[in-house]
Amino acid sequence: MALQASPKHASSIRQAAVIGSGVMGAGIAAHLANAGMRVSLLDVVPQTLTEEEERQGLALADAKVRSRLASAAIARMGKAQPAQLYDPSWSSRITPGNLTDHLALLGEADWIIEAVVERLEVKREVLSIIEAARKPGAIVSTNTSGLSAASMAEERSEEFRQHFGVTHFFNPPRYMKLVEIVPTADTAPAVVSLLKEVCEKRLGKGVVIAKDTPNFIANRIGTYGMLVTLQDALAFGLTVEETDALTGPAMGRPKTATLRMLDLVGLDTLLHVVDNVRERSGDPLEQAVFARPQLLEQLASSGRIGEKSGAGFYRKVKGKGGSEIEALRLDTLEYGPKRSVSSPVIDASKAAKGAAAKVKALLRTDPQDRYARFAWSTIKKTLLYAAAQVGIIADSLSDIDRAMRWGFNWELGPFELWDAIGLRKSVQQMQKEGETIPAWVLAWLEEGHESFYKAEGNERVYASSGAYKSEEREADSLSLAALKASGKTVLSTSGASLIDIGDDVALLEFHSANNAIGGDILSAIQQSVREVSQNWRGLVLANEGRNFCVGANLMLLLMEAQSGEWDEVEEIIRFFQSSMLALKRLDRPVVAAPHRMTLGGGVEACLPADQIIYSPETYFGLVETGVGLIPAGGGCKEAAAMAAERALIASGGKAGGDLQPHLNALFETIALAKTSSSGYEVSRLGLMRPEDRVIMRQEARFGEAKRAVLELDRTGYLPPAEGRIRVAGREGNAVLKVAVQAMRLSGHISGHDALIAGKLASVLAGGDIQPGAEVSEQYLLDLECEAFLSLCGERKTQDRMSHMLATGKPLRN
């Protein structure tokens, strides 16, 4: 049968429908709305009234009641934490309905996603309803964590099956990168390609193609890893705390490690996954591995299924000094105070830099240590299991690695981890211990290969069918690690590197601890400005770190302030300011591409750029007041310039427009240390300029920034001339300080908050100067520096800085 006409490109999918308004369905609907789609969210018709509906005199036949489940889910989106929508107002893109009255909405959808309860018979029933209502050619996918796609669709028509497959989103859909696409034998290749394109380009996801096997890729490997970790913890006599201390960051995995992760997932959920693999597997050895652990059954039968029940491997109890965390004692199944864990092996792992070095330190510091033997046992079993699954759960070992990185937040996938610890040497050790090595791994080694991955030119290649194959990568997706490995580094300091990303465009990458800005990064900025001015068409500011930049080096500032080295503090500020000015005055275009946490000095590094291209997950804010300071790397100066520019635009280009409302808004954003919850929300905070924009795919930010540089260069780039900035002066300053005093008198802020806000007001308004006066950038930078230095001398500011460094949280004093 010929494939019915269906959407041909990702941009063609404009209307979607999601069936099921539970946690996953609502989260998927919200993220489709984030991508600009119009979404119908449908659920079943309720069979009973709520107490509130009874009070309102409503009946089951009322439309408000009949679509209550979907309407309530949409209402919760605006209040959800973490936020489901990039902008709360985008909930207007979602229309609620029910599966009885609004089936016509399915006929309008280009893509229908079923996200109902994980029961095969229920999903089959819903797919039957969808088939009767959908238009020919519409794509249908199921969000399931491991049920058989072929079994769901076996009673549907051929045309339906051609357009059907799994799109397994991980929870929460907005934040988790992984989507597993699982086609059946009947799914048309064009439909698989289109789903992949939509998920990657429209939704910003990382896609892997999985086979229709129990629990697909990530949950299959992840569940196995959890089971062997639990088995080995009992075998080696480890405590709950010891197990998590060894299987978290020490292994390149999240802080939630294993048992804490199980509490978050839910022990009942894990048991369901375990049952699904065991019941659908035809391999007796695998069935034995996926037997229900007695310990989990005991905990589940006593109602201790994790965080949602209040207790699992950990529980929170209220004590005299507040809440305390207790950990399960595995021998008695009673709880006791959570104990810290330390040993030379763990300390060596903590001291190592990077996931690969941490794992090697964990295994090699003392291989006879009980902790090291436990770590080797769990790692060895997981690596061998993953290798045995190549060709079964996925064709590509790269897809298995990516699934574990994107779905479980492992820093290294199984095969990347194997390379890190030494492929040949570790296999030899496994053989000595009597392990069975998958034949394809032995064949790979016999051919003389020493790793599953290697750098080749500007890309990374991986083992595939006896040869190296290029990793799939979008044309606009650049790997800085691969570029550096191929010798594209132009210059480097301990904190930053300038990299050739092609077409005579250079990229400045921060790579200091937490990407905090210190002298090493500032020095690299100054060097890069000179290099780019002489030899390049433009500069991109971006990096592959966990966060773009968390701010300035607070520890250094605190040490100098506590020592009373005020000349040193001023020198640091002036160096920061001059570096930012150098970026702004560069005679080549500069484009910044921040992602995730971009705070304080990170924002100040972006604002001199000609254009900022935000990742959707960019948490952007001038947060210095949280540590008792104000922005002094040009942040206040740039805010004052924004207010002046907006006043000019609002007045139709006439000089003398009212500055105050624009200044008030920016003052509030900075004084309250507001941070965007997405790249789109930067606009709400007043920190986005007309030339700035957001792109959906974080992986595309390097390529998109490079294109923006080339376009600016092509059109005859001229750097912004050093102009004068109109300021609000003493009258504007007074207006801001009246607001500060009102907040102080009402008890909303402390005396020290008021001191900080007062100094911020004075800088933003231009100090004690005639209203409407035009000042130089250097004048405002001098005000910034003076206010910053005076605040550094305050004991309460130093206390705030110390508290932030010690706890990662602001101190209100």
ZAMARGU-4260 file (C-alpha; in steps of 0.2 Angstrom, whole numbers, plus 5000, padded with zeros to 4 digits):
<rodrens>
0) 5000/5000/5000 | 5007/5017/4995 | 5011/5029/5010 | 4997/5042/5012 | 5002/5060/5010
5) 5009/5066/5027 | 5019/5081/5033 | 5035/5082/5023 | 5046/5093/5035 | 5047/5097/5053
10) 5040/5114/5050 | 5024/5106/5042 | 5019/5100/5059 | 5009/5114/5066 | 4994/5106/5075
15) 4996/5092/5088 | 4986/5082/5099 | 4990/5073/5116 | 4979/5060/5124 | 4981/5059/5142
20) 4984/5074/5154 | 4994/5065/5167 | 5012/5070/5172 | 5019/5064/5155 | 5005/5069/5144
25) 5004/5087/5151 | 5023/5089/5150 | 5023/5083/5132 | 5009/5095/5128 | 5018/5109/5136
30) 5034/5106/5127 | 5025/5105/5110 | 5018/5122/5115 | 5036/5128/5119 | 5040/5123/5101
35) 5026/5135/5094 | 5013/5121/5090 | 4995/5122/5093 | 4990/5108/5104 | 4974/5099/5109
40) 4975/5090/5126 | 4962/5077/5128 | 4957/5065/5142 | 4943/5054/5148 | 4926/5062/5154
45) 4926/5061/5174 | 4913/5050/5182 | 4911/5059/5198 | 4911/5078/5203 | 4924/5086/5214
50) 4918/5095/5230 | 4921/5111/5222 | 4911/5107/5207 | 4897/5101/5219 | 4898/5118/5228
55) 4896/5127/5211 | 4881/5117/5207 | 4889/5109/5192 | 4883/5092/5184 | 4892/5079/5176
60) 4885/5084/5159 | 4892/5102/5160 | 4906/5105/5148 | 4917/5112/5161 | 4916/5096/5171
65) 4918/5085/5155 | 4935/5092/5151 | 4940/5095/5169 | 4956/5084/5168 | 4964/5092/5154
70) 4959/5110/5159 | 4966/5107/5177 | 4982/5100/5169 | 4984/5116/5159 | 4981/5127/5174
75) 4994/5118/5183 | 5007/5122/5170 | 5009/5140/5174 | 5013/5136/5192 | 5023/5120/5190
80) 5041/5119/5197 | 5051/5116/5188 | 5042/5126/5175 | 5035/5116/5160 | 5033/5131/5149
85) 5046/5143/5143 | 5034/5157/5145 | 5018/5154/5156 | 5007/5164/5143 | 5010/5150/5131
90) 4998/5139/5139 | 4985/5148/5128 | 4992/5137/5114 | 4984/5122/5122 | 4966/5118/5120
95) 4958/5106/5133 | 4945/5093/5128 | 4939/5076/5131 | 4939/5060/5121 | 4920/5059/5120
100) 4915/5077/5114 | 4931/5083/5105 | 4937/5069/5094 | 4935/5081/5079 | 4951/5089/5086
105) 4961/5073/5082 | 4956/5075/5064 | 4964/5092/5063 | 4981/5086/5071 | 4997/5083/5060
110) 5004/5073/5075 | 4994/5063/5088 | 5003/5057/5104 | 4995/5044/5115 | 5001/5046/5133
115) 4989/5036/5144 | 4992/5023/5157 | 5006/5010/5154 | 4994/4996/5151 | 4994/4987/5134
120) 4975/4984/5133 | 4971/5003/5137 | 4983/5009/5124 | 4976/4997/5111 | 4959/5004/5115
125) 4965/5022/5113 | 4974/5019/5097 | 4957/5012/5090 | 4949/5028/5094 | 4963/5038/5086
130) 4962/5028/5070 | 4943/5031/5068 | 4946/5050/5071 | 4963/5055/5063 | 4965/5061/5045
135) 4975/5050/5033 | 4994/5053/5034 | 4993/5060/5052 | 5008/5053/5062 | 5003/5044/5078
140) 5015/5040/5092 | 5014/5032/5109 | 5024/5038/5124 | 5028/5022/5133 | 5043/5017/5143
145) 5044/4999/5137 | 5028/4991/5130 | 5029/4983/5113 | 5024/4995/5099 | 5020/4981/5087
150) 5009/4973/5100 | 4999/4990/5102 | 4996/4992/5084 | 4994/4974/5078 | 4975/4976/5075
155) 4976/4993/5066 | 4976/4996/5048 | 4992/4995/5037 | 4991/5014/5033 | 4990/5017/5052
160) 5004/5006/5056 | 5015/5014/5043 | 5013/5031/5052 | 5014/5024/5070 | 5029/5021/5082
165) 5036/5025/5099 | 5042/5043/5104 | 5048/5039/5122 | 5050/5056/5131 | 5060/5056/5147
170) 5052/5065/5162 | 5051/5080/5164 | 5049/5082/5145 | 5055/5100/5144 | 5072/5097/5153
175) 5077/5079/5149 | 5086/5078/5132 | 5082/5060/5127 | 5068/5054/5116 | 5069/5036/5110
180) 5061/5033/5094 | 5055/5015/5091 | 5049/5010/5074 | 5040/4994/5071 | 5043/4983/5056
185) 5028/4992/5047 | 5034/5010/5051 | 5038/5019/5035 | 5056/5025/5035 | 5050/5043/5030
190) 5039/5044/5045 | 5054/5039/5056 | 5065/5052/5048 | 5051/5065/5050 | 5049/5061/5069
195) 5068/5062/5071 | 5068/5079/5063 | 5053/5086/5073 | 5061/5080/5089 | 5078/5087/5086
200) 5074/5103/5076 | 5058/5108/5083 | 5059/5101/5101 | 5077/5102/5104 | 5079/5084/5109
205) 5093/5071/5107 | 5086/5057/5097 | 5091/5038/5097 | 5083/5025/5087 | 5079/5010/5098
210) 5073/4993/5093 | 5056/4987/5099 | 5063/4977/5114 | 5058/4978/5132 | 5061/4995/5140
215) 5071/5000/5124 | 5089/5007/5128 | 5091/5019/5142 | 5079/5010/5154 | 5085/4993/5149
220) 5104/4997/5153 | 5099/5009/5168 | 5088/4996/5176 | 5102/4982/5174 | 5115/4994/5182
225) 5103/4998/5197 | 5100/4979/5200 | 5118/4974/5199 | 5123/4989/5210 | 5110/4983/5223
230) 5116/4965/5222 | 5134/4970/5224 | 5131/4982/5238 | 5123/4968/5248 | 5137/4956/5243
235) 5151/4968/5248 | 5142/4973/5264 | 5140/4991/5259 | 5129/5003/5267 | 5116/5014/5258
240) 5127/5029/5260 | 5143/5020/5254 | 5134/5013/5239 | 5128/5031/5234 | 5145/5038/5238
245) 5153/5026/5225 | 5140/5026/5211 | 5137/5045/5210 | 5150/5058/5203 | 5164/5046/5207
250) 5158/5036/5193 | 5154/5051/5182 | 5135/5050/5186 | 5123/5062/5195 | 5123/5066/5213
255) 5107/5056/5215 | 5119/5040/5212 | 5109/5024/5213 | 5098/5022/5229 | 5093/5040/5230
260) 5089/5039/5211 | 5078/5023/5215 | 5069/5033/5229 | 5065/5047/5216 | 5060/5035/5202
265) 5049/5024/5214 | 5053/5006/5219 | 5036/5001/5213 | 5041/5009/5196 | 5057/5000/5195
270) 5049/4983/5199 | 5037/4986/5185 | 5051/4989/5173 | 5060/4973/5180 | 5044/4963/5177
275) 5042/4970/5159 | 5060/4964/5154 | 5059/4947/5163 | 5042/4943/5156 | 5046/4948/5138
280) 5064/4941/5138 | 5067/4924/5131 | 5085/4922/5138 | 5085/4912/5154 | 5101/4921/5160
285) 5093/4938/5158 | 5077/4932/5166 | 5087/4928/5181 | 5096/4945/5181 | 5079/4953/5181
290) 5071/4943/5195 | 5063/4954/5208 | 5076/4958/5222 | 5069/4952/5238 | 5075/4968/5247
295) 5064/4979/5235 | 5049/4968/5237 | 5051/4969/5256 | 5052/4988/5255 | 5037/4989/5243
300) 5026/4977/5253 | 5029/4989/5268 | 5024/5004/5258 | 5041/5011/5257 | 5042/5014/5239
305) 5053/5030/5239 | 5050/5049/5240 | 5032/5048/5235 | 5028/5038/5250 | 5040/5047/5262
310) 5052/5033/5264 | 5063/5021/5254 | 5081/5020/5255 | 5081/5037/5263 | 5068/5046/5273
315) 5066/5064/5279 | 5061/5066/5298 | 5058/5082/5307 | 5070/5085/5322 | 5072/5099/5334
320) 5084/5108/5323 | 5073/5106/5307 | 5072/5091/5295 | 5085/5078/5295 | 5089/5064/5282
325) 5090/5046/5288 | 5096/5031/5279 | 5090/5013/5278 | 5101/5000/5287 | 5101/4986/5275
330) 5103/4972/5288 | 5088/4978/5299 | 5078/4988/5287 | 5077/5001/5301 | 5082/5019/5298
335) 5097/5029/5307 | 5105/5046/5304 | 5113/5048/5287 | 5132/5045/5289 | 5146/5053/5279
340) 5158/5042/5269 | 5176/5045/5266 | 5191/5034/5261 | 5207/5036/5252 | 5199/5029/5236
345) 5184/5041/5237 | 5195/5056/5241 | 5206/5052/5226 | 5191/5051/5214 | 5185/5068/5221
350) 5202/5076/5218 | 5203/5070/5200 | 5196/5082/5186 | 5184/5075/5174 | 5173/5059/5174
355) 5186/5048/5165 | 5200/5053/5178 | 5188/5051/5193 | 5183/5033/5187 | 5201/5028/5185
360) 5206/5035/5202 | 5191/5025/5209 | 5197/5009/5202 | 5216/5011/5203 | 5221/5020/5219
365) 5220/5004/5228 | 5213/4990/5218 | 5212/4979/5233 | 5201/4991/5243 | 5184/4985/5246
370) 5176/5000/5238 | 5187/4999/5223 | 5182/4980/5221 | 5164/4985/5222 | 5166/4998/5209
375) 5175/4987/5197 | 5162/4973/5200 | 5147/4984/5196 | 5156/4993/5181 | 5162/4977/5174
380) 5145/4969/5174 | 5137/4985/5166 | 5150/4986/5152 | 5148/4968/5148 | 5129/4969/5148
385) 5129/4984/5137 | 5141/4976/5124 | 5129/4961/5124 | 5115/4972/5119 | 5123/4980/5103
390) 5112/4974/5089 | 5098/4969/5101 | 5092/4985/5109 | 5100/4997/5096 | 5111/4995/5081
395) 5123/5008/5086 | 5134/5008/5102 | 5135/5027/5100 | 5116/5027/5102 | 5118/5017/5118
400) 5130/5029/5125 | 5120/5044/5120 | 5104/5036/5128 | 5113/5034/5144 | 5120/5052/5144
405) 5104/5060/5139 | 5092/5049/5148 | 5101/5045/5164 | 5113/5060/5164 | 5129/5049/5165
410) 5144/5059/5160 | 5151/5044/5150 | 5141/5031/5141 | 5146/5013/5144 | 5157/5012/5129
415) 5165/5029/5133 | 5168/5023/5150 | 5176/5007/5144 | 5188/5018/5133 | 5192/5028/5149
420) 5197/5014/5160 | 5207/5006/5145 | 5198/4994/5134 | 5212/4981/5131 | 5218/4980/5148
425) 5201/4979/5156 | 5196/4965/5144 | 5211/4956/5149 | 5207/4958/5168 | 5189/4952/5164
430) 5195/4936/5156 | 5206/4932/5170 | 5191/4933/5181 | 5182/4921/5170 | 5170/4933/5162
435) 5162/4930/5145 | 5167/4944/5133 | 5155/4947/5118 | 5163/4940/5102 | 5162/4957/5093
440) 5172/4965/5107 | 5186/4952/5105 | 5186/4953/5086 | 5188/4972/5088 | 5203/4970/5099
445) 5210/4956/5088 | 5209/4968/5073 | 5222/4979/5083 | 5209/4993/5089 | 5213/5000/5106
450) 5196/5010/5109 | 5178/5010/5103 | 5180/5029/5099 | 5194/5040/5092 | 5196/5057/5084
455) 5197/5058/5065 | 5199/5075/5058 | 5186/5087/5066 | 5174/5073/5071 | 5173/5057/5082
460) 5171/5040/5075 | 5165/5024/5083 | 5166/5005/5081 | 5153/4999/5070 | 5152/4982/5061
465) 5171/4980/5061 | 5176/4997/5056 | 5175/5015/5062 | 5160/5025/5058 | 5157/5044/5059
470) 5145/5049/5073 | 5129/5056/5066 | 5129/5075/5069 | 5119/5089/5062 | 5128/5100/5049
475) 5127/5115/5061 | 5132/5105/5077 | 5150/5108/5081 | 5160/5099/5094 | 5173/5110/5102
480) 5182/5094/5110 | 5184/5087/5092 | 5190/5103/5085 | 5203/5104/5099 | 5208/5086/5097
485) 5212/5090/5079 | 5223/5104/5083 | 5211/5119/5080 | 5216/5128/5096 | 5223/5145/5092
490) 5228/5151/5109 | 5225/5145/5127 | 5226/5150/5145 | 5222/5139/5160 | 5204/5146/5160
495) 5200/5149/5141 | 5204/5144/5124 | 5202/5152/5107 | 5197/5139/5094 | 5196/5140/5075
500) 5178/5134/5070 | 5180/5137/5052 | 5177/5150/5039 | 5189/5162/5048 | 5178/5163/5063
505) 5186/5160/5080 | 5177/5154/5096 | 5182/5159/5114 | 5178/5144/5126 | 5179/5147/5145
510) 5185/5131/5154 | 5189/5137/5171 | 5182/5129/5187 | 5163/5131/5185 | 5168/5143/5171
515) 5170/5157/5184 | 5178/5172/5177 | 5195/5176/5184 | 5212/5183/5178 | 5215/5168/5167
520) 5199/5171/5157 | 5201/5190/5156 | 5218/5188/5150 | 5212/5176/5136 | 5198/5189/5131
525) 5212/5202/5129 | 5223/5191/5119 | 5208/5185/5109 | 5203/5202/5105 | 5220/5207/5098
530) 5221/5190/5088 | 5203/5191/5080 | 5206/5210/5076 | 5221/5205/5065 | 5217/5188/5058
535) 5198/5183/5059 | 5181/5188/5052 | 5173/5188/5070 | 5172/5180/5087 | 5159/5168/5095
540) 5158/5167/5114 | 5152/5150/5119 | 5157/5134/5128 | 5153/5116/5131 | 5153/5117/5150
545) 5139/5112/5161 | 5135/5131/5162 | 5141/5145/5152 | 5147/5155/5166 | 5142/5156/5185
550) 5150/5174/5187 | 5166/5181/5193 | 5179/5172/5204 | 5170/5176/5221 | 5183/5167/5232
555) 5197/5178/5225 | 5187/5194/5228 | 5183/5188/5246 | 5201/5184/5250 | 5207/5201/5244
560) 5193/5210/5253 | 5196/5201/5269 | 5214/5205/5268 | 5210/5224/5265 | 5219/5223/5248
565) 5209/5237/5241 | 5221/5241/5227 | 5220/5223/5222 | 5201/5223/5222 | 5201/5238/5211
570) 5213/5231/5199 | 5202/5216/5197 | 5187/5227/5194 | 5196/5238/5181 | 5204/5223/5172
575) 5186/5215/5171 | 5179/5232/5164 | 5193/5235/5152 | 5191/5217/5145 | 5172/5219/5142
580) 5175/5236/5134 | 5188/5227/5123 | 5175/5215/5117 | 5163/5229/5114 | 5175/5239/5104
585) 5182/5225/5094 | 5182/5229/5075 | 5175/5212/5071 | 5158/5206/5075 | 5155/5197/5092
590) 5141/5185/5095 | 5138/5177/5112 | 5129/5160/5113 | 5126/5157/5132 | 5117/5141/5139
595) 5111/5136/5156 | 5117/5146/5171 | 5124/5163/5164 | 5125/5173/5180 | 5133/5190/5185
600) 5149/5191/5176 | 5143/5179/5163 | 5129/5191/5159 | 5142/5205/5158 | 5153/5195/5146
605) 5138/5193/5135 | 5131/5211/5135 | 5146/5218/5125 | 5142/5206/5110 | 5133/5213/5095
610) 5121/5199/5096 | 5116/5186/5109 | 5109/5169/5104 | 5101/5160/5119 | 5099/5142/5122
615) 5081/5139/5127 | 5088/5133/5144 | 5097/5149/5148 | 5096/5155/5166 | 5101/5173/5164
620) 5103/5186/5177 | 5113/5200/5185 | 5113/5192/5203 | 5127/5201/5212 | 5115/5209/5225
625) 5113/5191/5232 | 5131/5192/5238 | 5130/5210/5244 | 5137/5218/5228 | 5132/5226/5212
630) 5137/5222/5194 | 5153/5231/5191 | 5160/5223/5175 | 5149/5234/5164 | 5132/5227/5169
635) 5126/5243/5177 | 5133/5253/5163 | 5124/5242/5150 | 5108/5243/5159 | 5108/5262/5160
640) 5111/5262/5141 | 5097/5250/5138 | 5085/5261/5148 | 5091/5276/5137 | 5089/5267/5121
645) 5071/5261/5126 | 5066/5278/5131 | 5072/5285/5114 | 5062/5271/5105 | 5046/5274/5115
650) 5047/5293/5111 | 5048/5289/5092 | 5066/5294/5091 | 5064/5311/5100 | 5077/5316/5113
655) 5070/5318/5130 | 5059/5303/5132 | 5054/5298/5149 | 5068/5287/5156 | 5060/5283/5173
660) 5049/5268/5168 | 5063/5259/5159 | 5075/5262/5173 | 5063/5257/5186 | 5060/5240/5177
665) 5079/5236/5175 | 5082/5242/5193 | 5070/5230/5200 | 5077/5216/5189 | 5095/5219/5196
670) 5091/5224/5214 | 5080/5208/5216 | 5093/5197/5207 | 5080/5190/5196 | 5085/5176/5184
675) 5076/5170/5169 | 5069/5152/5170 | 5072/5151/5151 | 5080/5160/5137 | 5063/5166/5131
680) 5060/5174/5149 | 5076/5185/5147 | 5064/5197/5138 | 5053/5198/5153 | 5067/5203/5164
685) 5072/5217/5152 | 5089/5211/5148 | 5086/5205/5130 | 5089/5218/5116 | 5080/5218/5099
690) 5095/5210/5090 | 5095/5195/5102 | 5085/5179/5099 | 5082/5161/5106 | 5085/5145/5096
695) 5077/5129/5101 | 5091/5117/5098 | 5105/5120/5111 | 5117/5109/5100 | 5115/5122/5086
700) 5121/5137/5096 | 5139/5136/5089 | 5134/5135/5071 | 5120/5148/5073 | 5132/5160/5081
705) 5145/5157/5068 | 5132/5161/5054 | 5127/5177/5063 | 5145/5182/5064 | 5147/5179/5045
710) 5131/5188/5041 | 5137/5204/5051 | 5153/5203/5042 | 5145/5201/5025 | 5135/5216/5027
715) 5150/5227/5031 | 5152/5227/5050 | 5156/5243/5060 | 5159/5242/5079 | 5147/5253/5089
720) 5154/5270/5091 | 5158/5276/5108 | 5143/5287/5112 | 5136/5296/5127 | 5122/5289/5138
725) 5108/5299/5144 | 5104/5296/5162 | 5090/5300/5174 | 5102/5309/5186 | 5098/5315/5204
730) 5079/5315/5201 | 5078/5297/5194 | 5090/5292/5208 | 5078/5299/5221 | 5063/5290/5214
735) 5072/5273/5215 | 5078/5277/5233 | 5060/5281/5238 | 5055/5264/5232 | 5069/5256/5242
740) 5064/5265/5258 | 5046/5259/5256 | 5052/5241/5254 | 5063/5244/5270 | 5049/5251/5280
745) 5037/5237/5275 | 5050/5224/5281 | 5052/5217/5264 | 5071/5220/5264 | 5084/5221/5277
750) 5095/5236/5281 | 5109/5229/5271 | 5098/5225/5256 | 5093/5244/5257 | 5111/5249/5257
755) 5115/5239/5242 | 5100/5244/5232 | 5103/5262/5236 | 5121/5261/5228 | 5113/5252/5213
760) 5101/5266/5211 | 5114/5279/5211 | 5125/5270/5198 | 5110/5266/5186 | 5104/5284/5187
765) 5121/5292/5184 | 5123/5298/5202 | 5121/5316/5208 | 5120/5324/5191 | 5107/5335/5181
770) 5092/5324/5175 | 5094/5320/5156 | 5113/5323/5156 | 5123/5313/5144 | 5138/5304/5151
775) 5152/5293/5145 | 5153/5275/5147 | 5169/5277/5158 | 5159/5289/5169 | 5147/5275/5173
780) 5161/5262/5175 | 5169/5273/5188 | 5153/5274/5197 | 5151/5255/5197 | 5169/5253/5203
785) 5167/5265/5217 | 5151/5257/5223 | 5158/5239/5222 | 5173/5244/5232 | 5163/5252/5246
790) 5151/5237/5247 | 5166/5225/5247 | 5172/5234/5263 | 5155/5230/5272 | 5156/5215/5284
795) 5139/5210/5280 | 5143/5209/5261 | 5159/5198/5266 | 5147/5187/5276 | 5136/5185/5261
800) 5150/5180/5250 | 5157/5168/5263 | 5140/5160/5265 | 5137/5158/5246 | 5154/5150/5244
805) 5151/5138/5258 | 5132/5133/5254 | 5129/5139/5237 | 5114/5149/5244 | 5111/5167/5247
810) 5112/5174/5265 | 5099/5187/5270 | 5107/5198/5284
</rodrens>
